[in-house]
Structures are given as structure tokens and as C-alpha cells.
Amino acid sequence: MNIALEAPYLPLAGKRLRQETSRDDRIKFGLMAIIGLYLIVALGAPLFVMLSKSLSTYRFDLAAFEFQVSDGTGAKWGPVETADALNRKLGAVAEGDLASSTDGRLAATKFFPDFSFRSPVQYRIRGTTDDAAFLAGSTLEKGTEWREYDSGTFRRIMLRPARTLGLDNFKTYFSTPALARSIYNSVLMATISTVVTISIAFALAYGLTRSCMPLKGLFRGILAIPILVPSLLPGIALVYLFGNQGIFKDWLLGYSIYGPIGIVIGSVFFTLPHAFLIILTALSIADARHYEAAASLKASKWRTFTTVTLPGARFGIVSAAFVVFTLVITDFGLPKVIGGQYGMLAVDIYKQVIGQQNFEMGAVVSVILLVPAILAFAVDRHMQKRQVALLSARAVPYVPKPNVRMDGICLAFACLVSFFILGMIAMCQIAAVVKFWPYDLTLTAKNFAFDLMDGGGWTAYANSIKLALLTALFGSVIVFAGAYMVEKADAFRFGRNVFHFLAMMPMAVPGMVLGLAYIFFFNNPANPLNAIYGTMTILVVSTVTHFYTVAHLTALTALKQMDPEFESVAASLKQPFHRLFFRVTLPVCLPAILNIAIYLFVNAMTTVSAVVFLYAADTKLASVAVLNMDDAGDIAPAAAMGMMIFYTNVAAKLIHALFARGLLARTQAWR
């Protein structure tokens, strides 16, 4: 018997069904919320504070404070006078001192030239507005009520400047020609370096994928070397090669390596591996049928190249270009060593903060530096969304055919680029082991006596290894756990999208900007996390946050390769998600986790910009030691410390390969 119910009699008619969340999903969401909170505290909040600092200006409004002085007996008070009137009479405070660039202090005794802390004279002070504030010792006083102090206490009275929000700092920046010029210089250097690097990287990737040249594996290994060294090292190599005492300085035809030429050459060196790997991946995905169709249509090689090869790799080329552009415009180490007087934005931040203690102007430069980085990131993400699959299920892998002339040209070009990379590293190695370049080339180990030089000594090197290990350990756990919650949680779509957005943000934030934001946020005594400032913990947090995005995408890619049926089967068997995670997900994704760990380790050893503002006396790092020794004129020891970083990263790569090989042999036999 069929029973037909009218819509009004259906209990759920017109109601939207909601999927009930399981206990496992709630746990996953809770863990995702914790890691999301970490990203907010470690990235979002510091950037917001830094933005507010860039909009803050401080100025002493002397008309906001009034004084009265007693006759010495306390029985009679003198006339009421403002600090502004006293200042005009005495000329005690210069106009420049009134325009405080930071939240500074101004001693009240400056307006009383006859002041003596042993005097029986009494003083009164009050504000003319409710916002006028001054410090009496460690007590903040505000308001219009008179407060009376003896001379001993009055000498500790400090007026506080009034804070206003606006664009005054930006106006000051753009009205200073030398500072504003840095924007043009940075964009110009980044553009030229990008064009040169992408051209070289494409030619190399094309040779490795479209020719039968020998030693392809060797060239891939050589091209990865610049990733293992800090960006300061190519600057030091260029100084030894083309500097005032360089062996090839005459090759520059009278031009100086200190400036644009050095910045471009060094930028090509340290950004080439990043561009090469992206373009190599793009060119590796090719369908042989397209080339067969072009040949059957008797298309010329150039036409085939422009209509088949280039369109197929265009998204990879665009991504590589934006990566290189961002790396160059945000890099601090290389222009600091080889830039000379050529202003760059990242170096301006360092000069404003370390050189002039002008934190507000440093924040302004940081905000300006964020703009091109965010634009490059946004355009790159937009281009990736437009990318379509180039390899269908019926595709035929492209296999290059031997061509003596083509193979020879590709081999020669690869040898030339490899010689450039190895030559730069060899020059640093030579600088590290000779007594006095270029006059005394006797081999010596004195350049490795770091304890006798500025920079932190061998302790700095040990601190870097500690930082790298802690970053690799905790970073891998945090990143993979966060990616797992995003990919494998079925519910809370909005929350997962928000978390993914937070995970993508660090890629658009330069290291110098992040480091300065940490000063503003964590160095505030009112912040409950102030205790970690100046410790190894804040260095680990900043490093993990700085390199979070690439590690997150790596983990996400590995997790996407796993069939969602694993979760369905586990749920049907009433197995908790943590058992599936540890018994299935973790072993399957182990190669990706190990890659994340070595990626974080290497970058923690080489990073300078993200930590240069955050280290303390007992947490100096090897990469920062290279900078400090170069500043002190100890260039050879700086090269030696840079080579120690290189040796450590090479050893870490080898240990990673051996460990991964043994571990994966037991856990990945199913592959």
C-alpha cells in the first residue's frame, strides 16, 4: 500500500537539513582553532600593531601642562605658568626635541634652570586637558587636578608626548628624497633581477627537459646550492671577486660592484634555484602529442616553441617571476653587504630601527614594503586559479630526441651557470682559509676563531643549530597538524577557509616586516607574552611563522593525494580519527613531513631578516654573526661563518637523505 503524504504533513518540509558534527570533527576543529589562534598571535596581531605604529606621531604639547612653584616655605604659591610659556622665556627645549618620533619622555626640570633636588621649594603640576599625562616615577598621572611634589620627587617628573593618528609619518617619508628614492631603487632592482633570473632559469629548465644533455642530475644538485647559504654570502663573494681588492675588478670597466651591479648579480645567485625548480616543474608536464601535431603541420621550431612550449609553461613562469620579485625586493642581507650607498627598502628599515631608533619610520617603510609583496602574492594566486590541467589521462609523456647541436648548447650553458655558482662558493671558501686577501694567500684557520671576533662566537653557531632543530621539530608538527585539520575535517567549512587564509598570509610578509612587528607586539610590557621576548622561543616562533606557507602547501599537497575513503571506512568501523592519523595518514605522508622538516631546518640556518631585530645577547645566531662581522670589517671571518652554515646544511641534507631512505624503506614498502 502506497501512502502519499502532502507537504504540510512532512515534519521536515521546508527545513534545511544540517549535518550533525561528530566528536572527532569537534576535536579537529578545536585543534584547528588552537593553531589558527597561534597564527593570529604570531602574525595578525603583530602586523596590526605595526600598522598602528606607522600611523602614530608623538609631539609634546607644552600648553597642556601648568606649573606652580612655592616660595620655599610652602605658605605661598607663585603664579600659574604653562610649560609653553616657560619654554618661550628660557628657550629650554628645541623645536626638534618637541617633535618626538617615539613615545619618549621630557623632564619637567628642563623648564626650571635653578632647580636643585635639595631645595625646600615645592612644585605643583597639572594638565590643562584630561588627556595630558606625565610620569611621577613609575606612576602615570592624568587629568586637571593639581599634584604637589617636593624637589626630590619633582626631578623624576617626566612629561609624555601626545599621540595622534594620521599620515604624517608617510608624508615625512615621501618628502625625504633619499628615503623615497629607495622605493624606485627596490622596484628597479627587483624587476631587472627577475628578468635576468627567469631567462636563465627557463633556459636551464628547457635544457634539462627538452634535450638529451648528459649529467642532468649533477646540474640539478649544483643549482640547489644557493638555497643552502644565507643571502649575505654572495655579497661577500662579490666583494672578493670585484671589490676594491678583487682579482676581477678591472672587468667592470670602471664601474663599482658596490651598488646596482652587485645587487643584481647577487640576487640572480640566490633566487635562481627557486625560479629553476618552479619552471622545471612546469616544463616537465608536457604532452608529446602536441609536439607531434606541430611537426605534422610542418611548424618551425620557433613556432612550436611559441605556440606549444611557452603557453604550456606560462603559469609556472609567472609564478617564478613573482617569487623572484618578492625575494629580491624584500631581501636585506645582500644589499646590506654589497649595496653601498644605494638605498633599498629592507635596508632602510634596518637603518631606521637600529641606526636611528626611529621605530615609527621603520614601521612606515615596513608598510610600504608590504605593498609590493602582497600585490605580487595576490596576482600569483589569481594566475594559479586560472591554470587548467595540461596533462590529460590520454597524454603521452614527452621524450626528447638526441640532437648533437642542441644538446651541446644546453650542456655548455648549464656548465657556464654551474661554474658561476661553484665559483661564488669557491671564492667564499678561499676567503675563509687565507690569511689576508689578496696579499697573503697562506692557508690559515684563524678566520674560524669566532670567539675572538664580534658576532657572538661559536655560541652563535650553536644557537643557530638549536634554532634550526627546534624550528624543524615544532614547525613540522604545527604545520602538518594544521594542514590535516583543513583537509580532513568534514564540517566547519567557513572555519577551514579562514584557517587556510591565515596559513597563506606569511608568504606575503617579508622577514624584516615580521621582525619589526614582533618588537612592537611582544616588547610591550602589557602583553602577557612579553616574557618570550629576547629568548630562543620568539626566534622559533618567528621562523616557523615566516616559512609557514610553503610548508603548509607541501603538507596539503601530500594529504590531498590520500583518498577520502580512508576516513569513511574508519568512521564506519567506529575508529577514532587519531588512530587513523597515526596508523595510516602519518606513515603515508612521512616523505612530505621529512621534506617540511629539512626545509624549515635549512631556512632557519640561513635566515637573517626575520631574526635580525629579535636576538638577544645570549641568543645570537650564525647568520646574524655574518652580518655583524661584515659590519665590523671582519669580512674573512664572516665568510668563514657563512661557510659553516653551508657545511651544516649540506650535512643536514645528507643526514636527511640517509634517515629518510632507511625510514621510508620500512614505512613505504607498499609504494
N, C-alpha and C positions, 0 to 999 in steps of 0.2 A: 504494500500500500504506500503510495506516494503522498506525502503531506507537504503542501506548499505553504510556507509562511509568508505573510505580507511583510514588507519592510518595517512597518511600525512595531511588529511583534518580535523583531530580531533584537536581542539585548545589546548588540554592539553596532547596530545600524548607525551610520553617520559618525562613528567614533574612530579615531586614528589608533591603530594598534601600536603599542610600544614594546620593543623587545626588552624582556627583563634581563638586567645585568646579573652576571654570575658573581660568585665570591672571588673567583680568580680575576675577573675583569676589574673588580673594585680594587683588588690588591695591585694589579698592574697600573691602574690609574693613579693610585696613591704613590707608587714608586715614580711614575712619570711626573707627578706633581712635585715631588721632592727634587728631582733632577731639574725640572723646569724652574723651581724656586732658586736652585743653585745658579742657573743661567741668568735669572733676573738680578740676583745679588752680585754675581761676578761680572755682569756685562751691562744689563739695562740700567740699574741704579747708578753705577759709577758714571756712565755716559750722560745720564740726566743731570747729575750734579755738576759734571764738567760743562755742560751746556749752560747751566745757570751761572757758573763762574765766568764764562765768556761774556755773559750779558751784564755782569756786575761791575760797577765802578764805585770807588770809595773816595770820599772827599771830606776833609774836616770843615764843618760849618761852624766857624768860631762864634757867630752870632747866636748859636744855640746854647752857649754856656755863659753863666753870670757868676761873678766872684764878689766877695766882701772880705775885707781884711780888718782885724781888730787893732786897737791901739796898744796892745801888749798886755793890758790888764784884764781884757775880756769884758770891760764895762761898756765900751763904746765901739760901734762898728763904723767903718768908713763907708763911702758912697758905693752904690752898686755899679759895677762896670762889667761889660761883656768882654769875653776873650778877644773879640774882634777889635774893640776899642783899645784894649791894652796892646794888642799886636800892632795897631797902626801907630801908637805912640812910640813903641820900642823898636819896631821892625824886627821882632824876635824870630819870627818864623818866615822862611822864604816861601814864595808862591809855589815853587816846585814841591816843597815839603807838604803843602796843604793838599795837593793832588796826589793822594796816596793810591798807588797802584795795587796795593794789597790791603787786607784788613789789619792795618798797622796800629801803632799807638803814638800819642803825642803827650809828653809830660806837661802837666799843668804848671810846674815850676818855671817853664820857659818864659812865662809872662811876668815873672817876678824876679828881676835881676838881683835884688837884695835878699833873696830868700836864704835862710840858714835853718837847718833842721834842729839846731839847738836853741833857736829863738822862742821866746814865750808867746809870740804872735799866733793868734788863732785865724783860721781860714774857713770861709763858707763857700760852697759851690752848689749850684743847681742848674737844671736845664730850663730853657725857655719854652721847650715843647715836650710833650710826653715821650717822644722818641729819642730825645737826646740822652746819650749814655756815656758813662765813664766807669773806669775800674778803680776801686779803692782796695789796693792789694789784690786779692783774688775774688773780691765781691763786685758783681756788676750792679751798678746803680742807675736807675732811670727815673724820669719824672721831673716835676717842677718844684718839689719841696726842697727847702734849704737843708744841707747836711754840713755839719760842723766838724772840723778836724784840727788837731794840733799840728805843729810843724813837722814832727817826726812822721806822722801818718800822711800829711799832705804831700810829702816828697814822693810818695808812691802812687799818687793820683795820676791816672793816665786817661786822657780823652780818647774816645773812639770815633772813627770817621763814620759818616752817614753812608749807607749803602743805597744805591739807586740802580734800577734795572733799565737797560736800554742798549742801543747800538753804538755807544760812544767808543768802546774798545775797538770795534770793527772800523769805525771812522778813523781812529788813530792809526790803525794798521794800514789801511789803504792810502792814508795821507803821508805815510812814511815810504819814500821811493824805494829804499833798499829792501824793505820788507815786502812791499807789494811786488817788486821785481821777482821775488822768489817763486811766485805763482807761475809767472811766464817761464822762468827757468826750469821749474819742475815739469811742467807740461811739455816743454820743448824736449828736454832730455828723455822723458818717458816715451814721447812719440818717436823720436829718432831711434832710440834703443829698441822699441817694439818693431819698427820696420826692419831694422838690421837683423834682429834676433829671429823674427818669424821667417825671413828669407833664408837664413842659414839653416834653421830647424826644418823648414819644409824641404830644402834641398837634401839634407841628410836623411830625413824620413822617406823621401821619394827614392833615394838611392838604396835604402835598406829594403824597401817593399817592391820596387819596380825594376830591380836589376839582380844579376846573379853574382855580384861582387863577393869576394871571399872575406872571412874574418868578421862577419856581421855581429856575432856575439861579443867579440873583443871590443868593437867600436861602441856597442851599447853600454858595456861596462865603463869605458873611458868617459862617455858622455854623461854618466851619472855621478862622476867625481865631484863636480862643483856643489852638489847638494850636501856633501859631507863637510864642507868648510864654511866658516862664517863669512859674511859678505865683506868684512874688513880685509880678509886675506888677499883677494885680487888687487885691492888698492895698494897693499904693501908690495906685492909683486911688481906692480906697475912703477912704483917709486924706484925700486931697484933696477928695473929694466930701462925706464925712460926718464927718471928723475934727474936732478941736477948732477948726480954722480952716476947715472945709469950708463950701461955699456952701449945702449942703442939710442941715446938721447939725440944724436945727430939725425936719426931717421925722421924726426918730427919736423925737420926743415925750419927750425927756429921757434916752433910753437911749443907751448908748455903742456906737460902731461897733467899739471895741476889745474883742473877745471873741466870744461865740457868734454874734451877728448878722453881724459881718464875716466870720467863718469860713464861715458858711452861704452868704452871698451870693457870696463869692469862690469857694467850692467849686462852686457852680452854674455860675459863669462858665467855669472851666477844665475841668470834666468834661462839660459839655453836648455838645460835639462828639462825644465818644466814645459817649455814650449815643444821640445822634441817629443816627449812622451805623449802629449796630447795629440799632436799631429800624426805621430806614428800610429796611434790607436785609430785615428780617423782613416788613414790610408790603408790600414790593414784590412778594413772591411770593404772589400771590393768584389764585384760580381764579374767574372770573366766573360759572361755573355754580352755585356755592354761593349767590351773591347772587341769581341768577335763581330758584333754588329757594325761597329765603326770601321773595322777592317774590310768587311764585306761591302760597305758603302764607299770604299776607297778614300776614306777620310785621311788627311795628312796627320802626322804625329802631333803637330802643334794643335790642329783642330780637335783631335782626340783628347789631348791634354786639357784644352779649354772647355770642352763640352762634356767630358766624362770624368776626368780625374779631379779637376778643381771643384766642380759642383758637388761631387761626392764627398769632398773633404772640407767644404766651406764652413760648416758649423764647427768642426774641430779647429780650423784656422782662426775663426772669430773668437772662440773660447780661449785659445792660446794667446791671441793678441791682447785680450782683456786681462788675462793672468799676468802677462809680462808687463803691461802698462801699470797695473796696480802694484806689482812688486817693485818696479823702478821708482814710481812716484812716492811710495811710502817707505823706501829703504833709507836707513840712517847711517849704517856703518860705512858703506863705500864712499858717499860724498863727504863724510866726516874726515876720512883718511886722505882722499885724493882730490876733493873738490876745491881746495884752496879757498879763495875769496868768492867763489861762485855760489851764490845763495840758493839753497834748496829748502823746501818747506819742512822736511823732517829735521834738518839741522837747525832751522830757526827755532823749532820747539825746544831743542836741547839748549840752545844759546839763551833763550828767554828764561827757561826754568833754572838751569844750572849756572849760567853765566851771570844773569841779571836778577834772579829770584823774582821775576815778573810772572807769576803764575797765571794771572788773568790774561795776559797777552799770549802766553803759551797755550791757554785754552782756546783763544781766538784762532791761532794757527792750527790747532788740532781740529777745530770745527771746519775750517777751510779745507784741511787735508782729507776730512771725511767725505766731502762732496764728490771729488772725482772717483774716490774708491767706491762709494755707494752707487754712483752712476754707472761705472764700469760693471759692477756686480749685477745691477738691475738689467742692463742691456744684455749681458751674457745670459742671465736666466731667461729673458724674453726670447732670445735666439734659440736656446735649448728647447723651449716649449714648442717652437715651430719645426723642430727637427722631426723628420719622419724616418721610418725604418728603410735602410738601404739594402738590407740583406734579407731576401725572402726565403721561404722553405725550399724553393726550387733553384736557388742560386748555386752557381758553380764557383768555387774558390779560384781566385786569380793566381796563376803561377807564372812568374816572369820567364822569358826565354833568353838564353845566352846571347849576348851581343858584345863583342870584344871592345868596340869603341865606347859604348855606353857604360859597360862595366868598368872600364879603365878610368873614365872620367869620374864616376861615382866613387871609386876607390881612392883616386887622387884627392878628391875633395874631402872625403872622410879622413884621410891621413892628414891633410892640412889642418882641419879643425881639431883633430886629436892632438896634433903637435902643439897647437895653440893652448889647449887645456893642460897637457902634460908640461909644457914649457912654463906656464904660470905656477903650477905646483912645484916643479923642479926649482924655480927661482926662489920660492919661499923656503924650500928645503936647504938650498945653498946659503941663503941669508941666515938661516938658523944655526949653521955649523961653521961659519967662517968668522975670523976674529974681527976684521974691520974692512968692510966692503967699500971700494974695490982695491984698497991699498995693501991690505994684508989678508991673503986668502988662505992662511994656515987654518987647518981644521981645529975646532975647539968645542968644548961642551959648556963653556962659561955662560953662553946665552940661555942655557936651561937652568941656571941658578936663580930661579924666580924669587926665592926668599930674600935676595939681596937687592931687589928692584921694586919699584912702585907697581901696584896692580893687585896685590893680595897673595903673591907667592904660590907655593904648591897647594896651600889651603884652598885657593880659588879653584884650582883644577879639581881637587877632591869634592868641593861643593858642587861643581858642575856635574860630576858623575852622580852624586847623590840626588841632585835635582832631576837629572835625566831618568834615573831609575824610579824615583817616586812619581814622576810625570807619566812614565810608561805604565807603571802598575795601576795607579789610581785613575789615570786618564782612560786606559783601556776598559776598566770596569765601569766607569761612569758613562763613557760614550756607548759601549755596546749595550749596557742595560737600557739607556735612553732610547737607542735605536730599536731595541727589541719591543719596548712598550709602544712605540709609534707604529711599528709594522704588524705586531701580533695581537694587539688589543682590538677586539671586535667592536666594542662600543666607544662612546665618547669621541665621536669624530671631530667635533669642534676643538676639544682639548688636545687631540693629537695634532691637528693642523696648527694650533697655536704653538705647541712644543716644537714642531718641525720648523716653524718660522724662527723661533728663538735659536734653534740649533744652526740655522743658516746665517744668522746675523754676524757671528765672529769673522766670517770671511771678508766682510766689508769694512772691518775696523782695523786700521793699521796698528802695529805694535806700540809705536810711540804714543798714539792717542789713548790706547788702553792703559799704558803705564801711567800717564799723567792723570787719567780719570781715577785710577786707583789711589793716587796721592790725595786727591780731593775727597774721595769717599772713605777710604779706610784710615786716613790720618786724622780724621775728625774724632776728638775725644768723646763726643756724644754718641758715636757709633759703637754699639756693643761688640762689633767685630774688630774694634781698634787694636785689640791685643795681638792680632796676627800681623800687624804692620811691622815691617823690619825683620820678619822671621822667614824661615825657609817655606813655611806654609803659604804665604802670599805669593812667593815665586812660583810654587807649584800650581796654585790656583790660576795665576795669570797666564802661565804657559799652557796649561790644559785648555783654558778658555780661548786663548789666541789661536790654537791649532785645532779647535773642536770640530769645525765644519767638515774639513776633508776626512777626518777620522769618522765622523758621523755618516757621511755619504758612503764611505767604504763599508761600514757595518751594515748600512741599509741595503746596499747592493748585494751583499752576501745573504742577508735574510730574505730578500725578495726571490732568491733562487730556490728557496725551500717551498715545497708545495703546501698550501694551507690545509691540505687533508691531514697533515700530522696533528694539527690542533683539533680537528674534528674527531679523529679516531681517539685521541687522548680523552676528549670530553665524553665520548660515547662509552669509554671504558672507566669513566669516573676517576681519571687520574689527575692530580693537581698539576697546574702548569709548571711548577718548579721542578717536578720530576721529569717532565718532557724537556724542560730547558737544559737541565744538567746531563741527561742521558742521550738526548738527540741533538738539540739545537747547538749546544756548546761544542760537541765534537765535530759536527758538520761544518760549523763556521770557524773552527780553530785556525785555519790558514789566514782568514781575514783578521782575526784577533791578533795573531802574531805580527801581521803587517801593520796593524794600527800601533802596536807596542813599539816596533822598531821605528816607525815614522815619528812618533812622539819623542822617542829617545834621541834620535838624530837632531830633530829640530830644537829640543831643549838644550842640547850641547852647543848648537850654533847660534841661537837667537841672541840678539843684542837689544833691539829696540823695545821689546816687551818687558825687559827687566832692568834697563839702564837707570830708571828712576827709583827702583824698588829695593835694591840690595842694601844691606847694612854692613857694618864693619866686619861682622863675623859670617856674613853670607855673600861675600864677593864671589864672582863667577869667572870662569876662564875666558869666556867671550868678552866680558866687560874688562878683564885684565888686559886683553889685547888692545882695547881702546885706550885704557889708562896708560899703558906703557908707550903706546904710539904718541899720546899727548905729551908724555914726559921726554920724548926724544929717544927712547929705547926701542928703536924700530926692529933691530935684530932679535931681541928677546920677545917682542910682540909677534914676530914671525915664528919664533920657536913655540910660543904658546898656541898660536894658530895651528901649527903642525901637530901639536899634541892633541888638539881637538880632532884633527883629521885622522891621526892614528887611532884614537879611541873609537871614532865612528866606523872606521874600517874594521877594527876588531869586533865591534858590536855587530856589524853586518855579517861577519864570518861566523860568530857565535850563534847569531840568529839563524843563519842558514843550516849550520850543523844541528842545532837544537831542533829546528823545525823539521829537518829531514828525519831525525830519529823519532820525534814525537808523532809526526804525521804518518810514519810507516806503521805505527801501531793503531792510530785512531782513524786513518783514512784508507784502510785496506779495501774498503768497499768501492772506492773510486776506480 
